[in-house]
Amino acid sequence: MASIQLTTSTFDETVGSSAVPVVVDFWAEWCGPCKMVAPILDEIADEHQGQMTIAKLNVDENPDIAMRYQVMSIPTMIVFSGGQPVHKVIGAKSKSALLAEFGSFLDDSH
């Protein structure tokens, strides 16, 4: 299961109704670092299926959500738990660095 695509109309329901933490990757088509981190996030999504959901939100197509969470630079990944933002990671990072950032949310998972 690769990441899921979010839009303004699906964001609140998808993130709010999830039983596991949701990592939302705020990205854009023109963003080089976003393209570098995308396959890493897909790997994490596959490896931690059932513990964490990875979702993507295109900031050019959904600027209102990006503004709501004060996303000023991309890629930005925000971890949501219970529908609330609980952790923010800014910039492209290696898989090991991302797993370290997300580790506490994986450990608390079901």
Backbone as a printed PyTorch tensor [residue, N CA C, xyz], in Angstrom:
tensor([[[  0.8430,  -1.1910,   0.0000],
         [  0.0000,   0.0000,   0.0000],
         [  0.8750,   1.2370,   0.0000]],

        [[  0.8540,   1.9430,  -1.1020],
         [  1.6040,   3.2020,  -1.1610],
         [  0.8130,   4.2660,  -0.4120]],

        [[  1.3230,   5.4560,  -0.4330],
         [  0.6570,   6.5370,   0.2860],
         [ -0.6660,   6.9040,  -0.3920]],

        [[ -1.5320,   7.5360,   0.3740],
         [ -2.8160,   7.9690,  -0.1660],
         [ -2.7570,   9.4640,  -0.4700]],

        [[ -3.5240,   9.8900,  -1.4490],
         [ -3.5660,  11.2950,  -1.8430],
         [ -4.6940,  11.9910,  -1.0870]],

        [[ -4.3760,  13.1340,  -0.5200],
         [ -5.3890,  13.9260,   0.1910],
         [ -5.7250,  15.1810,  -0.6040]],

        [[ -6.9390,  15.6630,  -0.4170],
         [ -7.3640,  16.9460,  -0.9700],
         [ -8.0490,  17.7190,   0.1530]],

        [[ -8.3770,  18.9510,  -0.1310],
         [ -9.0830,  19.7550,   0.8660],
         [-10.3550,  19.0400,   1.3190]],

        [[-11.0680,  18.4030,   0.3790],
         [-12.3440,  17.7750,   0.7290],
         [-12.1900,  16.4680,   1.4960]],

        [[-11.0400,  15.7970,   1.3700],
         [-10.8680,  14.5140,   2.0610],
         [ -9.9700,  14.6040,   3.2930]],

        [[ -9.2860,  15.7180,   3.4750],
         [ -8.2650,  15.8350,   4.5220],
         [ -8.8100,  15.5690,   5.9240]],

        [[ -9.8150,  16.3440,   6.3490],
         [-10.2950,  16.2540,   7.7320],
         [-10.8420,  14.8760,   8.0680]],

        [[-11.6090,  14.3060,   7.1610],
         [-12.1900,  12.9910,   7.4320],
         [-11.1100,  11.9090,   7.4880]],

        [[-10.1960,  11.9340,   6.5260],
         [ -9.1470,  10.9070,   6.4700],
         [ -8.2400,  10.9760,   7.6940]],

        [[ -7.7670,  12.1740,   7.9990],
         [ -6.8360,  12.3440,   9.1190],
         [ -7.5550,  12.1640,  10.4570]],

        [[ -8.7570,  12.6920,  10.5700],
         [ -9.4990,  12.6350,  11.8280],
         [-10.0330,  11.2660,  12.1790]],

        [[-10.3110,  10.4370,  11.1670],
         [-10.9290,   9.1400,  11.4330],
         [ -9.9280,   8.0020,  11.5220]],

        [[ -8.6540,   8.2970,  11.3360],
         [ -7.6520,   7.2320,  11.3320],
         [ -7.3880,   6.6930,  12.7370]],

        [[ -7.3400,   5.3630,  12.8440],
         [ -7.0520,   4.7230,  14.1310],
         [ -5.5470,   4.7010,  14.4210]],

        [[ -4.7390,   4.9770,  13.4120],
         [ -3.2780,   4.9930,  13.5760],
         [ -2.7670,   6.3900,  13.2150]],

        [[ -1.5540,   6.7220,  13.6490],
         [ -1.0040,   8.0340,  13.2750],
         [ -0.9420,   8.1840,  11.7560]],

        [[ -1.1730,   9.4020,  11.2870],
         [ -1.1000,   9.7120,   9.8540],
         [  0.0170,  10.7160,   9.6460]],

        [[  0.9650,  10.3660,   8.7710],
         [  2.0120,  11.2990,   8.3760],
         [  1.5510,  11.9360,   7.0790]],

        [[  1.3530,  13.2550,   7.0950],
         [  0.9540,  13.9640,   5.8830],
         [  2.1890,  14.6320,   5.2960]],

        [[  2.5040,  14.2390,   4.0660],
         [  3.6280,  14.8000,   3.3280],
         [  3.0990,  15.9610,   2.4890]],

        [[  3.4800,  17.1840,   2.8660],
         [  3.1030,  18.3740,   2.1020],
         [  4.1590,  18.5610,   1.0210]],

        [[  3.7520,  18.5190,  -0.2520],
         [  4.6920,  18.5040,  -1.3650],
         [  4.1260,  19.2890,  -2.5450]],

        [[  4.9580,  19.4470,  -3.5890],
         [  4.5210,  20.0520,  -4.8490],
         [  5.2850,  19.3950,  -5.9910]],

        [[  4.7000,  19.4250,  -7.1700],
         [  5.2710,  18.7730,  -8.3520],
         [  6.6640,  19.3170,  -8.6900]],

        [[  6.8800,  20.6000,  -8.4860],
         [  8.1240,  21.2580,  -8.8710],
         [  9.2350,  21.1260,  -7.8260]],

        [[  8.9500,  20.5020,  -6.7020],
         [  9.8850,  20.4550,  -5.5630],
         [ 10.8270,  19.2530,  -5.6740]],

        [[ 12.1030,  19.5220,  -5.9640],
         [ 13.0940,  18.4480,  -6.0850],
         [ 13.2450,  17.6110,  -4.8220]],

        [[ 13.4560,  18.2410,  -3.6530],
         [ 13.5910,  17.4580,  -2.4190],
         [ 12.3410,  16.6200,  -2.1150]],

        [[ 11.1650,  17.1070,  -2.5310],
         [  9.9320,  16.3350,  -2.3200],
         [  9.9970,  15.0240,  -3.1000]],

        [[ 10.5310,  15.1080,  -4.3170],
         [ 10.6330,  13.9170,  -5.1610],
         [ 11.6610,  12.9440,  -4.5990]],

        [[ 12.6680,  13.4610,  -3.9040],
         [ 13.6730,  12.5970,  -3.2860],
         [ 13.0860,  11.8360,  -2.0990]],

        [[ 12.2280,  12.4690,  -1.3300],
         [ 11.7060,  11.8510,  -0.1110],
         [ 10.4950,  10.9480,  -0.3970]],

        [[  9.8160,  11.1500,  -1.5140],
         [  8.6000,  10.3830,  -1.8180],
         [  8.8130,   8.8670,  -1.8080]],

        [[  9.8420,   8.3280,  -2.4900],
         [ 10.0080,   6.8630,  -2.4520],
         [ 10.3750,   6.3460,  -1.0580]],

        [[ 11.0380,   7.1640,  -0.2610],
         [ 11.3760,   6.7690,   1.1130],
         [ 10.0930,   6.6450,   1.9310]],

        [[  9.2000,   7.6130,   1.7690],
         [  7.9270,   7.5580,   2.4970],
         [  7.0880,   6.3680,   2.0370]],

        [[  7.1420,   6.0430,   0.7370],
         [  6.4120,   4.8680,   0.2390],
         [  6.9430,   3.5940,   0.8950]],

        [[  8.2740,   3.5000,   1.0400],
         [  8.8750,   2.3320,   1.7040],
         [  8.4010,   2.2320,   3.1510]],

        [[  8.4120,   3.3640,   3.8530],
         [  7.9760,   3.3810,   5.2490],
         [  6.5040,   2.9770,   5.3340]],

        [[  5.6910,   3.4610,   4.3960],
         [  4.2640,   3.1050,   4.3800],
         [  4.0910,   1.5970,   4.2300]],

        [[  4.8710,   0.9920,   3.3270],
         [  4.7690,  -0.4560,   3.1110],
         [  5.2400,  -1.2450,   4.3310]],

        [[  6.3530,  -0.8100,   4.9160],
         [  6.9520,  -1.5470,   6.0310],
         [  6.1610,  -1.4120,   7.3340]],

        [[  5.4130,  -0.3430,   7.4700],
         [  4.7040,  -0.0890,   8.7310],
         [  3.1980,  -0.0340,   8.5210]],

        [[  2.7270,  -0.7610,   7.5280],
         [  1.3030,  -0.8300,   7.2410],
         [  0.5690,  -1.3210,   8.4850]],

        [[ -0.5090,  -0.6360,   8.8370],
         [ -1.2670,  -1.0090,  10.0250],
         [ -0.8040,  -0.2740,  11.2740]],

        [[  0.4270,   0.2740,  11.2410],
         [  0.9380,   1.0430,  12.3820],
         [  0.8630,   2.5370,  12.1170]],

        [[  0.9470,   2.8990,  10.8240],
         [  1.0250,   4.2980,  10.4430],
         [  0.5340,   4.4290,   9.0080]],

        [[ -0.1500,   5.5160,   8.7150],
         [ -0.5900,   5.8090,   7.3560],
         [  0.2300,   6.9640,   6.8290]],

        [[  0.6910,   6.8490,   5.5940],
         [  1.3940,   7.9420,   4.9340],
         [  0.4320,   8.5330,   3.9050]],

        [[  0.2260,   9.8290,   3.9700],
         [ -0.6650,  10.5130,   3.0440],
         [  0.0740,  11.6940,   2.4310]],

        [[ -0.3000,  12.0560,   1.2130],
         [  0.3580,  13.1610,   0.5170],
         [ -0.6560,  14.2500,   0.2170]],

        [[ -0.2260,  15.5040,   0.3730],
         [ -1.0870,  16.6330,   0.0570],
         [ -0.3010,  17.6080,  -0.8200]],

        [[ -0.7830,  17.8330,  -2.0300],
         [ -0.1450,  18.7660,  -2.9570],
         [ -0.5030,  20.1900,  -2.5220]],

        [[  0.5100,  20.9730,  -2.1400],
         [  0.2520,  22.3140,  -1.6010],
         [ -0.2130,  23.2900,  -2.6760]],

        [[  0.1490,  23.0480,  -3.9390],
         [ -0.3120,  23.9240,  -5.0140],
         [ -1.7990,  23.7250,  -5.2770]],

        [[ -2.2750,  22.5010,  -5.1350],
         [ -3.6790,  22.1950,  -5.3970],
         [ -4.5600,  22.4080,  -4.1620]],

        [[ -3.9550,  22.4030,  -2.9700],
         [ -4.7110,  22.5240,  -1.7130],
         [ -4.0460,  23.5330,  -0.7740]],

        [[ -3.9040,  24.7860,  -1.2020],
         [ -3.1550,  25.7670,  -0.3890],
         [ -3.8010,  26.0820,   0.9540]],

        [[ -5.1140,  25.9060,   1.0510],
         [ -5.8020,  26.2220,   2.3090],
         [ -5.3540,  25.2980,   3.4380]],

        [[ -5.1370,  24.0280,   3.1510],
         [ -4.6750,  23.0910,   4.1890],
         [ -3.2370,  23.4340,   4.5870]],

        [[ -2.4020,  23.7410,   3.5990],
         [ -1.0150,  24.1290,   3.8960],
         [ -0.9840,  25.3680,   4.7860]],

        [[ -1.8500,  26.3300,   4.5080],
         [ -1.8960,  27.5380,   5.3330],
         [ -2.3990,  27.2310,   6.7340]],

        [[ -3.3930,  26.3370,   6.8330],
         [ -3.9600,  25.9940,   8.1380],
         [ -2.8770,  25.4650,   9.0810]],

        [[ -1.9420,  24.6960,   8.5460],
         [ -0.8910,  24.0960,   9.3770],
         [  0.4400,  24.8320,   9.2450]],

        [[  0.3970,  26.0430,   8.7080],
         [  1.5540,  26.9330,   8.6220],
         [  2.7530,  26.2540,   7.9620]],

        [[  2.4860,  25.5770,   6.8540],
         [  3.5630,  24.9520,   6.0850],
         [  4.1800,  26.0400,   5.2150]],

        [[  5.4100,  26.4170,   5.5620],
         [  6.0880,  27.5130,   4.8650],
         [  7.1130,  27.0120,   3.8580]],

        [[  7.6190,  25.8050,   4.0480],
         [  8.5780,  25.2430,   3.1010],
         [  8.2560,  23.7690,   2.9310]],

        [[  8.6320,  23.2390,   1.7760],
         [  8.3520,  21.8300,   1.5110],
         [  9.6350,  21.1400,   1.0870]],

        [[  9.7650,  19.8540,   1.3360],
         [  8.7540,  19.0130,   1.9520],
         [  8.6350,  19.2530,   3.4620]],

        [[  7.4120,  19.2200,   3.9330],
         [  7.1180,  19.2130,   5.3650],
         [  6.2350,  18.0090,   5.6210]],

        [[  6.5740,  17.2400,   6.6460],
         [  5.7670,  16.0940,   7.0340],
         [  5.2290,  16.3580,   8.4320]],

        [[  3.9250,  16.2720,   8.5840],
         [  3.3050,  16.4770,   9.8870],
         [  2.6530,  15.1720,  10.3070]],

        [[  2.9570,  14.7380,  11.5330],
         [  2.3370,  13.5380,  12.0850],
         [  1.0780,  13.9740,  12.8220]],

        [[ -0.0420,  13.3460,  12.4620],
         [ -1.3190,  13.6060,  13.1240],
         [ -1.6980,  12.3740,  13.9280]],

        [[ -2.1180,  12.5970,  15.1550],
         [ -2.6120,  11.5100,  16.0000],
         [ -3.9380,  11.9720,  16.5790]],

        [[ -4.9840,  11.1690,  16.4100],
         [ -6.3070,  11.5920,  16.8580],
         [ -6.7890,  12.8360,  16.1470]],

        [[ -6.3330,  13.0230,  14.9140],
         [ -6.7490,  14.1760,  14.1230],
         [ -6.0010,  15.4590,  14.4290]],

        [[ -5.0840,  15.4170,  15.3990],
         [ -4.3450,  16.6170,  15.8020],
         [ -2.8820,  16.5270,  15.3820]],

        [[ -2.2880,  17.6480,  14.9510],
         [ -0.8610,  17.6330,  14.6130],
         [ -0.0250,  17.4840,  15.8860]],

        [[  0.8760,  16.5030,  15.8910],
         [  1.6730,  16.2490,  17.0930],
         [  3.1760,  16.3300,  16.8500]],

        [[  3.5850,  16.3360,  15.5780],
         [  5.0240,  16.3970,  15.2840],
         [  5.2110,  16.8900,  13.8590]],

        [[  6.2240,  17.7550,  13.6440],
         [  6.4830,  18.3100,  12.3150],
         [  7.9400,  18.0660,  11.9400]],

        [[  8.1550,  17.5910,  10.7280],
         [  9.4980,  17.3670,  10.1810],
         [  9.6030,  18.2110,   8.9180]],

        [[ 10.6080,  19.0790,   8.8730],
         [ 10.7700,  19.9580,   7.7170],
         [ 12.0320,  19.5780,   6.9580]],

        [[ 11.8900,  19.4230,   5.6400],
         [ 13.0220,  19.1340,   4.7700],
         [ 13.1690,  17.6530,   4.4730]],

        [[ 13.8770,  17.3830,   3.3840],
         [ 14.1260,  15.9980,   2.9800],
         [ 15.1410,  15.3740,   3.9280]],

        [[ 14.8760,  14.1540,   4.3470],
         [ 15.7640,  13.4560,   5.2640],
         [ 15.9270,  12.0190,   4.7680]],

        [[ 16.9470,  11.3490,   5.2690],
         [ 17.1700,   9.9490,   4.9130],
         [ 16.1070,   9.0760,   5.5750]],

        [[ 16.0140,   7.8430,   5.1110],
         [ 15.0430,   6.9130,   5.6880],
         [ 15.3040,   6.7170,   7.1820]],

        [[ 16.5630,   6.5510,   7.5510],
         [ 16.8630,   6.3310,   8.9710],
         [ 16.4980,   7.5600,   9.8110]],

        [[ 16.7180,   8.7530,   9.2540],
         [ 16.3630,   9.9750,   9.9860],
         [ 14.8480,  10.0980,  10.1300]],

        [[ 14.1180,   9.7530,   9.0640],
         [ 12.6560,   9.8170,   9.1500],
         [ 12.1210,   8.7850,  10.1280]],

        [[ 12.6730,   7.5720,  10.0940],
         [ 12.2220,   6.5480,  11.0470],
         [ 12.5090,   6.9840,  12.4790]],

        [[ 13.6270,   7.6770,  12.6910],
         [ 13.9380,   8.1900,  14.0280],
         [ 12.9040,   9.2460,  14.4340]],

        [[ 12.5140,  10.1050,  13.4830],
         [ 11.5000,  11.1350,  13.7660],
         [ 10.1490,  10.5030,  14.0890]],

        [[  9.7940,   9.4350,  13.3560],
         [  8.4850,   8.8130,  13.5100],
         [  8.4740,   7.7010,  14.5420]],

        [[  9.6320,   7.3090,  15.0570],
         [  9.7610,   6.1290,  15.9050],
         [  8.8380,   6.0980,  17.0930]],

        [[  8.7070,   7.1950,  17.7920],
         [  7.8650,   7.1900,  18.9980],
         [  6.4020,   6.9610,  18.6470]],

        [[  6.0020,   7.3590,  17.4420],
         [  4.6040,   7.1530,  17.0290],
         [  4.3910,   5.7130,  16.5930]],

        [[  5.4290,   5.0860,  16.0610],
         [  5.3380,   3.6710,  15.6800],
         [  5.2930,   2.8030,  16.9240]],

        [[  6.1040,   3.1440,  17.9320],
         [  6.1590,   2.3410,  19.1550],
         [  4.8270,   2.3610,  19.9050]],

        [[  4.1080,   3.4870,  19.7930],
         [  2.8390,   3.6170,  20.5120],
         [  1.6790,   2.9910,  19.7530]],

        [[  1.9520,   2.5080,  18.5490],
         [  0.8720,   1.9960,  17.7030],
         [  0.3700,   0.6620,  18.1890]],

        [[ -0.7450,   0.2660,  17.6100],
         [ -1.3930,  -0.9850,  17.9840],
         [ -0.6600,  -2.1520,  17.3740]]])
